[in-house]
Amino acid sequence: MSEIKHILQQITALSDVPDPAVLKRLIDELRVSDKEPTLANQNIQELIDILRQHPEYADGLSSFVLKLIIEYRQIALYTDTGIMSDQGFLIVYVALSDTVFYRYCHKKILS
């Protein structure tokens, strides 16, 4: 049995009580390096094929992800599952802080 199928079985079993670590395992299994785009396509195709062959896994995955989104803070979910690094949010925060400072504080300092 493929690792992707095994993870989908776990996700289906845990769909009522989702664990972000299991979603991270699925994402890590699908993720490849930049130098292997063909392997990335193969991994996604394998996921699609398994979900088509086992509609209960598709239902379990959608329920699992929806519960995670509802019950988990979005930023923490994205960083804990490896979808986005903490650095990405830090950069956005700094840029937003700079914009706010420039717009409101900078004008008051100059006037």
N, C-alpha and C positions, 0 to 999 in steps of 0.2 A: 504494500500500500504506500502511496506517495505521502510525503510529509504534509503537503497542502491538504490532502483529503483527511489525514489524521487531525490536523488543526481544525478543519471545518466540522468534524465530528465533535470535537471538544466545544467549539463555539455553539453548536446546536444544543449540546447538553447543558451549557451554561447560559442559555439565552435569557433565562429569568433573573439570573444573578451574574451579570457580565463582569469580567475581569479584564482591565486594559492590557495586562501582560499577555493575554492570549491573542488579542488583536495585534499586539506588537510582534508576536511570533509569526503571525500570518504575513504582516508587512515585511518583516525581515526575510522571510522565505521567498517572497515575490521580488524583493529588491536585488538589484545587481549593480555592478560597477558601470561607469560611463562607457567603458570599452567593450561592453557586451550587450548591445541593443537587441541582438537576435535572441539571446537568452531571456531578456526581459519580455519580449513578445511571446516566447514559448511558455514562460511562467504564467503570464496573463491568460494565454489560450488554455493552458491546463486548468486554471481556476474556472474559466468559463465552461469548459467541458464538464468538469466535476459538478458545477452548479446546475447545468442542464440535465445531467444524468441523475442527479439527486436533488429534486426540488425542495426536499425537506431541509437540505443544507442552505439553500438560498433563503428560505423562510427564516431559518435559525440565524443566519448571518445578518439579515436585515433587522430582525428583532433585537439581536445583540447590539448592533451599532446604534440603533435608535435609542435603546435604553442607556447606552453609554453617553450618548449626546445629551439626553435628558437629565441624567443623574450626575454627570461629571462636569467640572468646569472646563470650558472649551480649550483654553490655552494649555492647561495641565494635560488634558487628553491628547492634544497634538504633540506636546513635548514628550509625554510618557510613552506614547506609542511610536515615537521616532518619525512622525510625519513632518514635524518641524522642530528645529533645534531651539534651545533657549536663546541662543545668539540672535536668531531672526527676530524674536520678540523684543530683545534688548535694543536692537538697531531701530525698530519701529518706535519704541518708547522714547529713545533719545531724539530721534527726528521730530516726533510729535512735541516733545518738551522744548526743543529748539524753536519750533514754529510758534508755539504758544508764547514763549519768552519774547521772541522777536516781535510778534504782533502786539502784545499788550505791555510788556515791560520796557522794551526798547523805545517805543514811542513816548512813554512817560519820562524816561530818563533824558531824552533829547529835548523835551519841551520844558 
